[in-house]
Amino acid sequence: MNNKRENTFLSRCAYGVADIYGGGAFVIITTFFTVFLTKALGMPPALAGTIPLIGKVWDAITDPVMGNITDRTKSRFGSKRFYMLIGSFISAITFILLWIPIEGSTVGLKYIFYMLMYILFSTGFTIVMVPYNALLPDMVDDYTVRGRYTGVRMAFSAFGNIVAGLGSTLLINDNTDAGKYMLVALIFGVIFCIAILLTFFGTWEKEKPVIKIGLKESLAQSFTVYKSRSFKMFLAIFVFGQVTNDFVTGLAVYYVDDVLNRYGGFMYMMGVILLSQFMGMLIFNPIMAKTNKKMPILIGFPIRMVATLIMIFFSHEGANFGIILFLTFIIGLGMASSSVTIYAILTDMPDVDELITSINRPGTCSGMATFVRKITAGLSISSIGLLLSAVGYDENLATAGARQALSTQTGVAYIYIFVPVVLMIITIFFTAKFPMGKREFDIVRREVARRKGEDDSVITPEEIEVCEKVTGFKYDELWNKDNALKLGRR
């Protein structure tokens, strides 16, 4: 593939448009799935919150296996694009099934049904997003160009957040009406399918040898990506950074409806969050290009923390909603910073893994990252349900449209404010310690080229130190297939 096509804005847009699904599907689920189960169907919040978490047990199998399958597939469309093609239809269908309204059944039957539907949705998400997250390393090699592609992808993800978040909020004008949720599912199921297909038709993959490893070994091999020091640090940033965002979108309905007592204002609040996230992408992408991939979080999260803490003074009925919306705008900018950093770093993880294992396996790295993302989403929704239950949230009052107890309102406000602040502090810590920037990436790529016989330069002591710092391995332990096949270091 020539550099001329790699450097076109149209190619970057073609790559990024599929993340309308990645961003849009999750903003609908984290914002409305628990609300759908509790307010529309009357399921206890603690019970409803466990459904996504149980679904992640299935992900523990499907995500690593999907990554391994992707790396082992040979197709005229390319291994990643092939699964995106078939996954475009599967993902749309499984998203729609998740919102089928089952009324009049026992709580137990509802619980089993929606748990199964969530498992189906999660499988559809895996079929698309594991190959998608692995696609860019097989399209583009350059560190800076990858950053540009990721920036456009994040802009589409934010656009998907806006369209899905605002569209679903406008359509679900009565959160006790189960039919409204189904309408949203039908509309966005079609939109997601089209977005994925546009990426399939507009992207490419460079030819490379297919990895020939038995499928039964896929689970153990997948977990060996965690040997990389950089990957472990990346996962910490990924987990805490994304859960911080999930708590905002997942609790926003409860905060506006039960604390502020103005559900009509939820549309404006979500609109501000989503619009500011989109603007944040436009702000932080140039900052990242001129500095490094860690900088968006290191700038955005401290500012977001201040805005979040100020919210405590306005978390009551009758508070100035204009000030709340302004603080929400600042929070949304900070939320964008984590997405920019996380997905930019992810594209570089296969290169570090290849230096450790001598195997190029972007699908496996993507599979484990997607697995962790879905685990964090499940933990977020589950934690929200458990925390709501802990502060006395009454699902019977919710379905009747009545106010929660004052102590419950205060508890919801504290969860909405203080949990994200703690998570942001942890995210900043791991981001600051992350060991790789452009200089380190270039050294890793150069050493991989040496190992392949494509570069005859001699490595310097400084470069050896960088390789050891980034990988967490001694230099003489690198480029060893056993590092991919055995969970132990020896």
Secondary structure, DSSP 8 states (H G I E B T S, - for coil): --HHHHT-HHHHHHHHTTHHHHHHHHHHHHHHHHHIIIIIT---HHHHTHHHHHHHHHHHHHHHHHHHHHHH---TT-HHHHHHHHHHHHHHHHHHHTT----SS-HHHHHHHHHHHHHHHHHHHHHHHHHHHHHGGGT---HHHHHHHHHHHHHHHHHHHHHHHHHHHHH-SSTT-HHHHHHHHHHHHHHHHHHHHHHHHH------------GGGHHHHHHGGGG-HHHHHHHHHHHHHHHHHHHHHHHHHHIIIIIS--GGGHHHHHHHHHHHHHHHHHHHHHHHHHS-TTHHHHHHHHHHHHHHHHGGGG-STT--HHHHHHHHHHHHHHHHHHHHHHHHHHTTHHHHHHHHHS---HHHHHHHHHHHHHHHHHHHHHHHHHHHHHTT--HHHHHTT----HHHHHHHHHHHHHHHHHHHHHHHHHHHH----HHHHHHHHHHHHHHTTS------HHHHHHHHHHHSS-GGG-S-THHHH-SS--
